[in-house]
Amino acid sequence: MDRRLFIKLLSQSALVSYGLLACPYLGWAKSAFDYALEGQELIQQKNFAEAIKALKESTRIDPNSDWSYGLLGRAHLGLGQKAEAVAAFREAVRLNPLDTYSRMMIEIVTQKPLPKLEKKKKPVSPLEQEAYSEEALMKSELKAEEGLEYQVKRVVIDAGHGGFDSGAVGKSGLKEKDVTLDLSLKLHEKLKADGKVKSFLTRTGDYYVPLSDRTATANQHQADLLISVHINANENKTPHGSETYFCSEKASSSEAEKVAALENSVIKFDEPYKKKAGYIDIEEILLKFEQQLYWNESGKFATTFQERFKKWLPLKSRGVHSANFYVLRMAKMPSILLETGFISNANDEEMLKKPAFREKIVNAIARGLA
Ligand SMILES: [Zn+2]
């Protein structure tokens, strides 16, 4: 059974009509499934109005597809049409009470919990049985694929700090903002020369960019990775080496929390986020839902990255940690924050001054990305 057919079987509780699927191949009219796929793609392109048209066509042809109704709800949310969205999600749940996504979306939008599911065993048809075993097979295949390398094709490089915000300053006067800018510009040049990864910068000179603007740049460029480049600092002069962070609600340790507090300290200069009373920001709701997925992906990538990075750099690896970094939290993609060396450590600071060592860092980051 091919995947399209399998997805169709799963998406329809009624498990109907092989015939509809055959139509497009035979040059006949588009099937409900084709319209649903089209709708899904349009949602990804944020063309919600067109997505709604395609998905309505899908549900008109096949009113039993909870998958199409779930997508229709998602498309309405994209236009901020809460009532229509909830109606579509409700239809999806009515057709398939096990549709977790739609259930969750109803709860988020209405801010009311749905009654808990009673687990009743339905009799399983041979066709459903086949679909379930295909599902198990696909899940195990996906698990195996997860272990493969995450492919970064578009990266946004964020040079930490800038302008009035110097970041950490070393004993000899070396400023974090200058090192991060130099590293980021060089990395950008290197990636351009290598030609495998397309890169963008959040700043190209010594000026201040609010944390939220940095994330917005990454979102605008639809990057598949945001890497924020920093140099660490500690009140204690002993710690040295590199560490990679990803975003999490709760810090992985009190040390990680301190690092985030330091990097977040300029948040007071950001424009305050304006929210109308009683207004639910749909984008915020959707992001919350998708955030966890990005953060899981970030954690996995951070580990791969740090593993590769440390091989190419004569700096002690201090591993991977997580904390709540403002520059990462609203990113609509996996994101990491690299602390490469401690400016508060005399040895690290000396090395960070040397162009040859910076070159090594740049090469190590590039190796870490791909
Ligand atoms: Zn910093």
Boltz pocket constraint, residues with backbone or C-beta under 6 A from the ligand:
constraints:
  - pocket:
      binder: B
      contacts: [[A, 160], [A, 161], [A, 167], [A, 168], [A, 176], [A, 229], [A, 230], [A, 231], [A, 263]]
      max_distance: 6.0
